[in-house]
Amino acid sequence: MPFQNVLQITNVTFVASKNNKVLDFNLTIKNEGDIICLLGPSGIGKTTILRSIAGLQKIVKGKIILKGVTLSSEKRHIEPERRNIALHSRIIVYFLTLPFWKTLTLAQNETEKQIMK
C-alpha cells in the first residue's frame, strides 16, 4: 500500500533536557523534495526535532513515520544508521560589519566550495 505522506510527525514530545522540551509537535511533509524550514528563537527545540527525526534522540511520545515506516514511537526506535537520514549541523558566522545580504552571499559561496570538494 503506498504511503500518504513522505514524513508524518504526530503528537510527538521531544526532550533534550529538563528545561528543553517540545510538546505535542505535528508536522506533515506530503511530497518528496518539498522544502520546509523550522524557524524559532534559540533554544526553542529546532535542533532537538531534527536530531529526533535522524534517530539521535529518542522521543517520549507520539510517532515519526517516514514513507510509511514508523521510525520512532514510545515503543519503537530504529537506530540512526538504519534510517537513511543525514543530519548536518552548520554554524554560519554573521559578520556584524557587513550588510545581511552580503553575509548570505559569503555563506552561499562557502557552501558551494564545500560541495565542489
C-alpha positions as CSV (number, residue, x, y, z in Angstrom):
1,M,0.0,0.0,0.0
2,P,1.5,3.4,-1.0
3,F,2.3,5.9,1.8
4,Q,0.2,9.0,2.1
5,N,2.9,11.4,3.2
6,V,6.7,11.4,2.9
7,L,7.1,12.4,6.6
8,Q,4.5,12.4,9.3
9,I,5.2,13.5,12.8
10,T,2.2,13.1,15.0
11,N,1.8,14.4,18.6
12,V,5.5,13.9,19.3
13,T,7.1,15.1,22.6
14,F,10.8,15.6,22.2
15,V,13.0,16.1,25.3
16,A,16.6,17.3,25.1
17,S,17.0,18.2,28.8
18,K,14.9,19.0,31.8
19,N,14.3,22.6,30.5
20,N,14.3,21.9,26.8
21,K,11.1,20.1,25.7
22,V,8.9,20.3,22.6
23,L,5.4,19.1,23.4
24,D,2.8,17.6,21.0
25,F,4.6,18.6,17.8
26,N,3.0,17.9,14.5
27,L,4.4,18.1,11.0
28,T,3.4,16.7,7.6
29,I,5.5,16.7,4.5
30,K,3.4,15.5,1.7
31,N,5.8,15.2,-1.2
32,E,9.4,14.0,-1.6
33,G,11.5,17.0,-2.4
34,D,9.4,19.5,-0.6
35,I,11.4,22.2,1.2
36,I,10.5,23.2,4.7
37,C,12.0,25.4,7.3
38,L,11.9,25.3,11.1
39,L,12.1,28.8,12.5
40,G,12.2,30.0,16.0
41,P,14.4,31.6,18.7
42,S,17.5,29.9,20.1
43,G,16.6,27.1,22.5
44,I,13.1,26.5,21.2
45,G,13.8,22.9,20.1
46,K,14.6,23.1,16.4
47,T,17.7,21.0,16.7
48,T,16.1,18.6,19.1
49,I,13.4,17.9,16.5
50,L,15.9,17.3,13.7
51,R,18.1,15.1,16.0
52,S,15.0,13.0,16.8
53,I,14.0,12.6,13.2
54,A,17.5,11.4,12.4
55,G,17.3,9.0,15.4
56,L,20.0,10.6,17.5
57,Q,17.5,11.2,20.3
58,K,14.5,9.1,21.3
59,I,11.0,10.5,21.6
60,V,8.9,10.4,24.7
61,K,5.5,10.1,23.0
62,G,3.9,10.2,19.5
63,K,5.1,8.8,16.2
64,I,7.6,9.7,13.4
65,I,6.7,7.9,10.2
66,L,8.9,8.1,7.1
67,K,7.4,6.8,3.8
68,G,5.0,4.6,5.7
69,V,7.6,3.1,8.1
70,T,7.4,4.0,11.8
71,L,10.9,5.2,12.8
72,S,10.1,6.3,16.3
73,S,7.3,5.9,18.8
74,E,7.1,5.2,22.6
75,K,7.8,1.5,21.9
76,R,9.9,1.6,18.7
77,H,13.2,3.3,17.9
78,I,15.0,2.5,14.6
79,E,18.7,3.3,15.1
80,P,20.2,6.2,13.1
81,E,22.3,4.1,10.9
82,R,19.2,2.2,9.7
83,R,17.2,5.3,8.8
84,N,19.0,6.6,5.7
85,I,18.7,10.1,7.0
86,A,21.6,12.6,7.2
87,L,21.8,15.5,9.6
88,H,24.4,18.2,9.0
89,S,24.7,21.0,11.5
90,R,26.3,24.1,10.1
91,I,27.0,27.2,12.1
92,I,27.2,30.3,9.9
93,V,29.1,33.3,11.3
94,Y,27.3,36.5,10.6
95,F,29.7,39.4,10.1
96,L,28.3,42.3,12.0
97,T,30.3,44.8,9.9
98,L,28.6,43.6,6.7
99,P,25.0,44.0,5.5
100,F,22.9,40.9,6.0
101,W,22.6,40.2,2.3
102,K,26.5,40.1,1.9
103,T,26.7,37.7,4.8
104,L,24.3,35.4,3.0
105,T,26.4,35.6,-0.2
106,L,29.5,34.6,1.8
107,A,27.7,31.7,3.3
108,Q,26.5,30.6,-0.1
109,N,30.0,30.8,-1.6
110,E,31.4,28.8,1.3
111,T,28.7,26.1,0.8
112,E,29.5,25.9,-2.9
113,K,33.2,25.4,-2.1
114,Q,32.3,22.5,0.2
115,I,30.1,20.9,-2.5
116,M,32.9,21.2,-5.1
117,K,35.4,19.4,-2.9
